[in-house]
């Protein structure tokens, strides 16, 4: 099985290169393509999916799957609807639309509200990656990280409470925290939904 990941930023690629081997069988081959932000990916998505549809229609190409991952950015329903519409227009059945047990080709997923919420969903992973961070540095944060509207800024504030020299580094955060994520214990519903979708590919 070949899986093409379409991503809006480099930090998502950094995280998924670590996480995907834990979620997919060893014989699956993952390829990552990073775009210049969400708008760029969504603009290109209809044509990209039509191209994938043509490839899948060729003999020996039916083992191709496409995963599209975007930040929700506070407009989850609208963004997901646009992603689903692109898949439908291209003639590719998505995970959300497929009846149980039916083969699908596109998994549309959202990090709610941002990828960093997935990291905030596992505070122990953050503490392991950054030993200066302690439990009290998360004081006041909601238990559900998907409800945090400014996830990357929140993660930065947590790190700065532990070390005033900490600066924004989304790719570095992904590379540092993702290896320590306890997937089943994560408190981010959108992260768990993404992981569940991958297991169905």
C-alpha positions as CSV (number, residue, x, y, z in Angstrom):
1,X,0.0,0.0,0.0
2,X,1.2,3.5,-0.9
3,X,0.0,6.5,1.1
4,X,0.4,10.1,-0.1
5,X,0.2,12.7,2.6
6,X,-0.7,16.2,1.5
7,X,0.2,18.6,4.3
8,X,0.1,22.4,4.8
9,X,3.3,22.8,6.7
10,X,6.7,21.3,7.5
11,X,6.0,20.7,11.1
12,X,3.2,18.3,10.1
13,X,5.7,16.4,8.0
14,X,8.2,16.3,10.8
15,X,5.6,14.9,13.2
16,X,4.1,12.4,10.8
17,X,7.5,10.9,9.7
18,X,7.8,9.9,13.4
19,X,4.1,8.9,14.0
20,X,3.1,7.1,10.8
21,X,5.5,4.1,11.2
22,X,3.8,3.5,14.5
23,X,0.3,3.6,13.0
24,X,0.7,1.8,9.6
25,X,2.0,-1.7,8.9
26,X,5.6,-1.9,7.8
27,X,4.8,-2.7,4.2
28,X,3.0,0.6,3.7
29,X,5.1,3.2,1.9
30,X,4.4,6.8,2.9
31,X,5.3,9.8,0.9
32,X,4.9,13.4,2.2
33,X,4.2,16.5,0.2
34,X,4.2,19.9,1.9
35,X,2.5,22.9,0.5
36,X,2.9,26.6,1.2
37,X,0.1,26.8,3.8
38,X,-3.5,25.8,3.9
39,X,-4.7,28.1,1.1
40,X,-2.1,26.7,-1.3
41,X,-3.1,23.1,-0.6
42,X,-6.8,23.7,-0.9
43,X,-6.3,25.6,-4.1
44,X,-4.4,22.7,-5.7
45,X,-6.5,19.9,-4.1
46,X,-9.2,19.5,-6.8
47,X,-6.6,19.1,-9.6
48,X,-4.4,16.9,-7.4
49,X,-7.2,14.5,-6.6
50,X,-8.3,14.3,-10.2
51,X,-4.8,13.3,-11.0
52,X,-4.8,10.7,-8.3
53,X,-8.1,9.4,-9.6
54,X,-6.6,8.9,-13.1
55,X,-3.6,7.0,-11.5
56,X,-5.9,4.8,-9.5
57,X,-7.9,3.9,-12.6
58,X,-4.7,2.4,-14.2
59,X,-3.9,-1.3,-13.8
60,X,-1.9,-2.1,-10.7
61,X,-2.5,1.3,-9.1
62,X,-5.4,0.5,-6.8
63,X,-3.2,0.3,-3.7
64,X,-2.8,4.1,-3.6
65,X,-4.4,6.1,-0.8
66,X,-4.4,9.9,-0.1
67,X,-4.4,11.6,3.3
68,X,-5.1,15.3,3.5
69,X,-4.2,17.0,6.8
70,X,-5.0,20.6,7.6
71,X,-5.4,22.8,10.7
72,X,-9.0,23.6,11.5
73,X,-8.1,27.2,12.4
74,X,-11.6,27.8,13.9
75,X,-13.5,26.9,10.8
76,X,-13.5,23.1,11.0
77,X,-16.9,22.4,9.4
78,X,-16.3,24.7,6.4
79,X,-12.8,23.4,5.8
80,X,-13.8,19.8,6.1
81,X,-16.7,20.4,3.7
82,X,-14.4,21.9,1.1
83,X,-12.0,18.9,1.4
84,X,-14.8,16.4,1.1
85,X,-16.3,18.3,-1.9
86,X,-12.9,18.1,-3.7
87,X,-12.8,14.3,-3.2
88,X,-16.3,13.8,-4.4
89,X,-15.8,16.0,-7.5
90,X,-12.7,14.0,-8.3
91,X,-14.7,10.8,-8.0
92,X,-12.8,9.4,-5.0
93,X,-14.6,7.9,-2.1
94,X,-13.5,9.4,1.2
95,X,-13.3,7.8,4.7
96,X,-16.1,10.0,5.9
97,X,-18.4,9.0,3.1
98,X,-17.6,5.3,2.8
99,X,-20.0,2.7,4.2
100,X,-18.4,0.5,6.9
101,X,-16.0,-2.0,5.4
102,X,-16.0,-0.4,1.9
103,X,-12.7,0.6,0.3
104,X,-12.0,4.3,0.4
105,X,-9.2,6.3,-1.2
106,X,-9.1,9.7,0.6
107,X,-8.8,10.4,4.3
108,X,-9.5,14.0,5.1
109,X,-8.3,15.0,8.5
110,X,-8.2,18.2,10.6
111,X,-5.9,19.1,13.5
112,X,-8.2,21.0,15.8
113,X,-7.5,23.8,16.1
114,X,-3.8,23.4,15.2
115,X,-1.2,20.7,15.0
116,X,0.3,21.8,18.4
117,X,-3.0,20.8,20.1
118,X,-2.0,17.2,19.4
119,X,1.2,17.8,21.4
120,X,-0.7,19.5,24.2
121,X,-2.8,16.4,24.3
122,X,0.1,14.6,25.9
123,X,1.6,16.8,28.6
124,X,4.0,14.0,29.7
125,X,5.4,13.9,26.1
126,X,6.2,17.6,26.3
127,X,7.8,17.2,29.7
128,X,9.9,14.3,28.5
129,X,11.0,16.3,25.4
130,X,11.6,19.4,27.6
131,X,12.6,18.3,31.1
132,X,12.4,21.9,32.5
133,X,8.6,21.8,31.9
134,X,6.6,20.6,35.0
135,X,3.0,19.9,35.6
136,X,2.3,23.3,37.1
137,X,3.3,25.0,33.8
138,X,0.1,23.7,32.3
139,X,-2.0,25.3,35.0
140,X,-5.2,26.9,33.6
141,X,-5.3,24.9,30.4
142,X,-8.4,23.0,29.4
143,X,-8.3,19.2,29.6
144,X,-9.4,19.0,25.9
145,X,-6.6,20.7,23.9
146,X,-8.8,20.9,20.8
147,X,-10.7,23.7,22.6
148,X,-7.5,25.9,22.7
149,X,-7.8,28.5,19.8
150,X,-4.2,29.4,19.8
151,X,-2.4,26.1,20.3
152,X,1.1,27.0,19.1
153,X,1.1,30.2,21.1
154,X,-0.1,28.2,24.1
155,X,2.7,25.6,23.7
156,X,5.2,28.4,23.4
157,X,3.9,30.0,26.6
158,X,4.2,26.7,28.4
159,X,7.8,26.3,27.3
160,X,8.6,29.9,28.2
161,X,7.3,29.4,31.7
162,X,10.0,26.7,32.1
163,X,12.7,28.5,30.1
164,X,12.4,32.2,29.3
165,X,14.8,31.7,26.3
166,X,12.3,29.4,24.5
167,X,11.3,30.6,21.1
168,X,8.8,29.6,18.4
169,X,10.1,26.5,16.6
170,X,7.2,24.4,15.1
171,X,9.4,21.9,13.3
172,X,11.7,21.5,16.3
173,X,8.7,21.0,18.6
174,X,7.4,18.3,16.3
175,X,10.7,16.5,16.1
176,X,11.2,16.7,19.9
177,X,7.7,15.9,21.1
178,X,6.3,13.4,18.5
179,X,8.7,10.6,19.5
180,X,7.3,10.6,23.0
181,X,3.6,10.7,22.2
182,X,1.5,8.0,23.9
183,X,-1.0,7.6,21.1
184,X,-3.9,5.9,23.0
185,X,-3.6,8.2,26.0
186,X,-3.6,11.5,24.0
187,X,-6.4,13.9,25.1
188,X,-6.9,15.4,21.6
189,X,-10.1,14.1,20.0
190,X,-8.9,15.2,16.5
191,X,-5.6,13.4,17.0
192,X,-7.4,10.2,18.0
193,X,-9.8,10.5,15.0
194,X,-6.8,10.9,12.7
195,X,-5.1,7.9,14.1
196,X,-8.3,5.8,13.8
197,X,-8.7,6.9,10.2
198,X,-5.1,5.8,9.3
199,X,-5.7,2.4,10.8
200,X,-8.6,1.9,8.3
201,X,-6.6,2.6,5.2
